[in-house]
Amino acid sequence: MSTALCTPNAAWSQATQAGLKPIETPFSQRTVPVEHRAPGTYTVTRAAYPLGVVLIPSGSDPSASPAVLPAFVTGTDSQALTLDPADLQDCSRGGGVVFL
């Protein structure tokens, strides 16, 4: 897992988009949707989120803005990524999925 500097377009509780800037794994800086979701298993597809998405657990907004959050960075041939609660245990304040 990598990390990214995530800058929301509003307070995290109201954000609809966030800029992602890589900290470790190189990927191009980008703006992606922000979604607040209840805990569970999610499949994020390239078709729905061509550049990626930031997922924030409902009621667990990051305390800082911008925030450094974990980022799952996929390979260029990946079409989807499934995240379950075990994958997200290090993402208590949210995390990003980035499609290369």
C-alpha positions in Angstrom: 0.0 0.0 0.0 1.2 3.5 -0.8 0.2 6.9 0.6 -1.1 10.1 -1.0 -1.7 13.7 0.0 -5.5 14.1 -0.4 -6.9 17.6 -0.7 -10.7 17.8 -0.6 -12.8 20.4 -2.4 -14.7 21.2 0.8 -14.7 20.0 4.4 -14.3 16.2 4.4 -17.9 15.7 5.5 -19.1 17.6 2.4 -16.4 16.8 -0.1 -17.3 15.5 -3.5 -13.8 15.5 -5.0 -10.2 15.4 -3.8 -6.9 16.0 -5.4 -4.4 13.2 -5.0 -0.7 13.7 -5.0 1.5 10.7 -4.6 3.9 10.5 -1.7 5.6 7.1 -2.4 4.4 5.1 -5.4 4.7 7.3 -8.5 1.4 8.1 -10.2 0.2 11.3 -11.9 -1.4 13.9 -9.7 -5.2 13.7 -10.3 -8.6 14.7 -9.0 -11.0 11.9 -8.1 -14.5 11.6 -6.6 -14.9 11.3 -2.8 -17.5 8.9 -1.5 -18.7 8.3 2.1 -19.6 4.7 2.6 -20.7 2.4 5.4 -18.3 -0.4 6.4 -18.3 -3.4 4.1 -16.8 -5.0 1.1 -16.5 -2.9 -2.1 -15.4 -3.6 -5.6 -14.1 -0.4 -7.3 -14.0 -0.6 -11.1 -12.0 1.3 -13.6 -15.2 1.7 -15.7 -16.9 3.6 -12.8 -13.8 5.4 -11.6 -11.3 5.7 -14.4 -8.7 7.6 -12.3 -9.7 6.2 -8.9 -11.8 7.3 -5.9 -11.3 8.3 -2.2 -13.5 6.2 0.1 -14.2 7.7 3.5 -16.0 5.5 6.2 -19.3 7.1 7.2 -18.7 9.2 10.4 -14.9 8.8 10.3 -13.7 11.9 8.3 -10.0 12.6 8.3 -9.1 15.1 11.0 -6.7 17.1 8.8 -7.3 18.9 5.5 -5.4 18.0 3.4 -4.8 14.5 4.8 -2.2 11.8 4.1 -4.2 8.7 3.4 -3.4 5.1 2.3 -3.7 4.5 -1.4 -4.2 1.2 -3.2 -2.4 1.7 -6.5 -3.3 -0.8 -9.3 -1.4 -2.0 -12.3 -2.1 -0.6 -15.8 -4.0 -3.8 -16.8 -6.2 -3.9 -13.6 -10.0 -3.3 -14.3 -11.2 -3.6 -10.7 -10.1 -3.8 -7.1 -12.1 -5.5 -4.3 -11.6 -4.2 -0.8 -12.9 -6.0 2.2 -12.8 -4.9 5.9 -9.5 -6.7 6.4 -7.9 -4.6 3.6 -9.2 -1.4 5.2 -8.0 -1.9 8.7 -5.3 0.7 8.1 -7.8 3.0 6.5 -9.9 4.1 9.5 -10.1 7.6 8.2 -10.3 6.7 4.6 -8.2 5.7 1.7 -7.8 6.0 -2.1 -7.9 3.6 -5.0 -5.8 4.7 -7.9 -6.0 3.2 -11.4 -2.8 3.6 -13.4 
